[in-house]
Amino acid sequence: MAQMILAPAITRWLAEHSGPAPAGSEWRLALSGATLADVLAALFECYPGLRGYVLDERGVLRHHVVLFIDGRALPHSHDFGLALSEASEIYLAQALSGG
């Protein structure tokens, strides 16, 4: 199973909006799926409210969120059909912004 790692900012959001979650700490979930789309679907099945925080109404990654697959940033324009291995690590974080 692929490992989904949720950054502390994401777990804080979950605790505030979706009920019990280990707020303020990085959280690891083992999720099954052959592609990134499958793993994200499994994540959103566990935490439905997270879908709207991570994806916009078109199903595209929101600009304030970033995904790293095995240590490499996924471009926002990338589709989620990327094949994953059993050893893949997906890191979901809130992107930094400001001016």
N, C-alpha and C positions, 0 to 999 in steps of 0.2 A: 504494500500500500504506500502511496505517496504521502509524504509528510507536509502538512500545511502548517506554517508557522505564522501566527497572528502577532503583530507588533503590539507593544503596550497601548498605543493610542487606539488601536482597533478594539482591544479587549475592554478598554475604558468605555468606548462607545457601546459595545455590547452590553456591559453592565448597566448602563444608563437607559438603553432602549429595548433590550431583548431579554431582560431577566438575568438570572444568575450567570456570572462569568467571572473568571479570575482577574478582576480589574487591576490595571497597573502592572501586569507582568506579561512577559511573552508566553504564548500558549501554543502548544503543539497538538495537532490532531492528525490521526492516521485516517486518510480518506481514500477510498478505492475509486479507480477510474483510469481508463486508457489514455484519455486526453485531458488537457487543462479544463476544457468545457465540462467534462464528466466530474472532475474533482470540485470545480466551482459549484456545479449543481448539487453535489453531495453536501458541500458547506452550506449552501442556501437552504437545503432541506432541513438541516439542523437549526439554522438561524435565518428564517425567512426575511426578517427585517434588515439583515445585512445586505441583501441584494440591492436595494435602493441606495445604500450608502456606497457600494462598490461600483455598481453599473448604472448608467443613465437609462432613460426610457427607451433608447434604441439598443440596449444591451452592450454598449461600449464602456470600457473602463473610464471612470470619472477622472478628471484631471488632478484631483487631490489625493488620488490613490495610486500606488505603484506596486507592481508585482515583480518579484525576482524568481527566476526559475534556475535552480542549481547555480546560484550566485550571479546570474546575468539578468539585467533589467529587461523586462518585456516592453517593447515599444507600445505606446497607446494605440497605434494603428494596427497592431497585430491581431489576428483572429485567435480564437481560443481552441482551435483544432490541433494545437501543438501536442504531439505524442509525448507521453511521460513514461518513465520506467518505474519499477517498484521502488527504486532508490531515490527518485526525484524529491527535491525539497522545493516547496513553493513558499516564498516569504511575502506576506501581504502587509503593507505598511501605508501609513498616511504620508503623502509627499509633502515636503517643505515648500512653502510659498511665501510670498511677501515682496516688499519693495524697499 
